[in-house]
Amino acid sequence: QVQVVESGGGAVQTGESLTLSCTTSGLLGDDYALGWFRRAPGKEREAISCMTLSSGRTYYIDSVKGRFTISRDNAKNTLYLQMTALEPQDTAMYYCAASEWSYSMLVQCNPQEYKYWGSGTQVTVSS
């Protein structure tokens, strides 16, 4: 049984940084896609950054490129999202998700393709 647990959210000021953590359990092998998603109030859920576990390939949406970094510590079964230069428009509930994915040269970042979800961690950025 796959479990996903996020942590690290909080309230910060514009320009500050936060690092989110996502601990996974129950993953068997490396054929998985891992991703960070967010839902702001009144908006649709959107993908932020995803990683193909077997190859380490990553994907970022344009609005976070250069500010956010996705990484994985395999020894700790933990996925990270380092967020810098945070802006009020980054305010949202952030979710980590995982799903089986065997295409090592591709990155899956469609939230509808993700099977296992955490309960989310809130990030609030004030100006």
C-alpha positions as CSV (number, residue, x, y, z in Angstrom):
1,Q,0.0,0.0,0.0
2,V,1.5,3.3,-1.1
3,Q,1.3,6.2,1.3
4,V,2.2,9.8,0.6
5,V,2.7,12.4,3.4
6,E,3.7,16.1,2.8
7,S,5.1,18.5,5.3
8,G,6.9,21.8,5.4
9,G,4.2,24.3,4.5
10,G,3.8,27.6,6.3
11,A,3.3,31.3,6.1
12,V,6.1,33.4,4.7
13,Q,6.6,36.9,3.3
14,T,7.2,37.7,-0.4
15,G,10.7,36.8,-1.5
16,E,11.3,34.2,1.3
17,S,11.9,30.5,0.9
18,L,10.3,27.2,2.0
19,T,11.1,23.6,1.4
20,L,8.3,21.1,1.2
21,S,9.0,17.4,1.9
22,C,7.1,14.4,0.8
23,T,7.7,11.0,2.3
24,T,6.5,8.0,0.4
25,S,6.2,4.4,1.5
26,G,5.2,1.3,-0.3
27,L,6.9,2.1,-3.6
28,L,8.3,-1.1,-5.1
29,G,11.3,-0.4,-7.4
30,D,11.9,2.8,-9.5
31,D,9.0,2.7,-12.0
32,Y,7.2,5.7,-10.6
33,A,6.4,9.3,-11.4
34,L,6.5,11.7,-8.5
35,G,5.0,15.2,-8.6
36,W,4.1,18.4,-6.8
37,F,0.8,20.0,-7.5
38,R,-1.1,22.9,-6.0
39,R,-4.6,24.3,-5.8
40,A,-5.1,27.9,-5.0
41,P,-8.5,29.2,-3.7
42,G,-11.0,29.3,-6.6
43,K,-8.6,27.8,-9.1
44,E,-8.1,24.4,-10.7
45,R,-5.4,22.1,-9.4
46,E,-2.2,22.6,-11.4
47,A,1.0,20.7,-11.8
48,I,4.1,22.4,-10.5
49,S,7.0,20.0,-11.0
50,C,7.4,16.3,-11.6
51,M,10.1,13.7,-11.6
52,T,10.5,10.3,-13.2
53,L,12.1,8.3,-10.4
54,S,14.0,5.8,-12.6
55,S,15.8,8.5,-14.7
56,G,15.7,11.6,-12.5
57,R,14.2,13.6,-15.4
58,T,12.3,16.6,-14.2
59,Y,9.7,19.0,-15.5
60,Y,8.7,22.4,-14.3
61,I,5.9,24.8,-15.2
62,D,7.1,28.1,-16.6
63,S,6.0,30.2,-13.6
64,V,8.3,28.3,-11.2
65,K,11.3,27.7,-13.4
66,G,14.4,29.2,-11.8
67,R,12.6,29.5,-8.4
68,F,11.5,26.0,-7.5
69,T,13.7,22.8,-7.5
70,I,12.4,19.3,-7.2
71,S,14.7,16.7,-5.8
72,R,14.7,13.2,-4.3
73,D,16.6,11.5,-1.5
74,N,16.2,7.9,-2.3
75,A,17.7,6.7,1.0
76,K,15.0,8.6,2.9
77,N,12.2,7.9,0.4
78,T,11.6,11.6,0.4
79,L,10.8,14.1,-2.4
80,Y,11.5,17.7,-1.9
81,L,10.3,21.0,-3.4
82,Q,12.7,23.8,-2.6
83,M,10.8,27.1,-3.2
84,T,12.6,30.4,-3.4
85,A,11.5,33.9,-4.2
86,L,8.0,33.1,-3.2
87,E,5.2,35.3,-4.4
88,P,1.7,35.9,-3.2
89,Q,0.4,34.0,-6.3
90,D,2.2,30.9,-5.0
91,T,-0.3,30.8,-2.1
92,A,-2.1,27.4,-2.3
93,M,-2.5,24.0,-0.9
94,Y,0.4,21.9,-2.1
95,Y,0.1,18.2,-2.8
96,C,2.5,15.5,-3.5
97,A,1.5,12.5,-5.6
98,A,3.0,9.3,-7.0
99,S,2.0,6.8,-9.6
100,E,3.3,3.9,-11.5
101,W,5.3,5.1,-14.5
102,S,7.7,3.0,-16.6
103,Y,8.7,5.5,-19.3
104,S,12.1,6.6,-17.9
105,M,12.7,9.1,-20.7
106,L,9.4,10.9,-20.2
107,V,8.0,12.9,-17.3
108,Q,4.4,12.5,-16.4
109,C,2.9,15.6,-14.9
110,N,-0.8,15.2,-15.7
111,P,-2.5,15.1,-12.3
112,Q,-5.2,12.9,-13.6
113,E,-2.6,10.2,-14.2
114,Y,-1.5,10.2,-10.6
115,K,-2.9,7.5,-8.3
116,Y,-1.5,8.1,-4.8
117,W,-2.0,11.5,-3.2
118,G,-1.1,13.1,0.1
119,S,-3.5,15.3,2.1
120,G,-1.7,18.5,1.3
121,T,0.3,21.2,3.1
122,Q,-0.7,24.9,3.0
123,V,1.7,27.5,1.8
124,T,0.7,31.2,2.3
125,V,2.8,34.0,0.9
126,S,1.9,37.5,2.1
127,S,3.1,40.8,0.5
